[in-house]
Amino acid sequence: MEKLLISIKRHDFSSGKIIPLIPAEINNPSNVNDRTQPFRKLYYQLVVLWYFIKIIDTNSKWANKLDELIKYYNIPLIRLGFPEDWKSDPFWN
């Protein structure tokens, strides 16, 4: 809860928009290769989501949409726990 409050305090409310900031632990380059707790990274949560989505809808294009969003926003994948060759993994096809 304390992290959330600190994060909210760093937002600019004057524009009437709430723009989330990347948490400091993701922005900190010293943590980029931290693999001590890999399952806390977003990649593993997305793997679980994709697994269940494929069960519910075998024709889902969710993984393609995820890839488009990643490219559009230029998201730093290594910091989110993505392996470098994640798109070539048959799981995502």
C-alpha positions as CSV (number, residue, x, y, z in Angstrom):
1,M,0.0,0.0,0.0
2,E,2.9,2.4,0.8
3,K,4.4,1.8,-2.7
4,L,1.0,2.6,-4.2
5,L,0.7,5.9,-2.3
6,I,4.2,6.9,-3.2
7,S,3.5,6.1,-6.9
8,I,0.2,8.2,-6.8
9,K,2.0,11.1,-5.2
10,R,4.4,11.2,-8.2
11,H,1.5,11.6,-10.7
12,D,0.5,14.9,-12.2
13,F,-3.1,15.5,-11.4
14,S,-3.2,19.1,-12.8
15,S,-4.0,17.9,-16.3
16,G,-7.0,15.9,-15.1
17,K,-5.4,12.7,-16.3
18,I,-3.7,10.0,-14.3
19,I,-0.6,8.7,-16.1
20,P,0.9,5.8,-14.4
21,L,4.6,5.8,-13.9
22,I,6.9,2.8,-14.3
23,P,7.8,1.6,-10.8
24,A,11.4,2.5,-9.7
25,E,12.4,-1.1,-9.4
26,I,11.6,-1.6,-13.1
27,N,13.3,1.6,-14.2
28,N,16.4,0.9,-12.2
29,P,18.9,-0.7,-14.6
30,S,20.7,-2.5,-11.8
31,N,17.6,-4.7,-11.4
32,V,17.3,-5.6,-15.1
33,N,19.1,-9.0,-14.8
34,D,17.7,-9.8,-11.4
35,R,16.4,-13.4,-11.7
36,T,16.1,-14.1,-8.0
37,Q,12.3,-14.0,-8.2
38,P,11.4,-14.5,-11.8
39,F,7.8,-15.4,-11.2
40,R,7.1,-11.9,-9.9
41,K,7.7,-10.6,-13.4
42,L,4.8,-9.8,-15.7
43,Y,5.9,-12.3,-18.3
44,Y,4.8,-15.3,-16.2
45,Q,1.4,-13.7,-15.5
46,L,0.9,-13.2,-19.2
47,V,1.8,-16.9,-19.8
48,V,-0.9,-18.0,-17.4
49,L,-3.4,-15.6,-19.0
50,W,-2.6,-16.9,-22.5
51,Y,-2.8,-20.5,-21.3
52,F,-6.4,-19.9,-20.1
53,I,-7.4,-17.8,-23.1
54,K,-6.4,-20.6,-25.4
55,I,-8.5,-23.0,-23.5
56,I,-11.5,-20.7,-23.7
57,D,-11.1,-19.6,-27.3
58,T,-8.8,-21.6,-29.5
59,N,-9.0,-19.0,-32.3
60,S,-8.1,-16.0,-30.0
61,K,-5.7,-13.4,-31.4
62,W,-4.8,-12.1,-27.9
63,A,-1.1,-13.0,-28.2
64,N,-0.9,-11.1,-31.5
65,K,-2.6,-8.1,-29.9
66,L,-0.2,-8.3,-27.0
67,D,2.8,-8.3,-29.5
68,E,1.3,-5.2,-31.3
69,L,0.9,-3.3,-28.0
70,I,4.5,-4.2,-27.0
71,K,5.8,-2.9,-30.3
72,Y,3.6,0.2,-30.3
73,Y,4.6,1.3,-26.8
74,N,8.2,0.1,-27.1
75,I,8.0,-1.8,-23.8
76,P,11.3,-2.9,-22.3
77,L,10.6,-6.7,-22.3
78,I,13.8,-7.8,-20.5
79,R,12.8,-5.8,-17.5
80,L,9.4,-7.5,-17.4
81,G,10.9,-11.0,-17.4
82,F,10.4,-11.8,-21.1
83,P,13.1,-14.1,-22.6
84,E,14.8,-12.7,-25.6
85,D,13.3,-15.3,-27.9
86,W,9.8,-15.3,-26.4
87,K,8.0,-14.9,-29.8
88,S,9.7,-18.0,-31.3
89,D,8.4,-20.2,-28.5
90,P,5.6,-22.4,-29.9
91,F,3.5,-21.7,-26.8
92,W,2.8,-18.2,-28.2
93,N,1.6,-19.5,-31.6
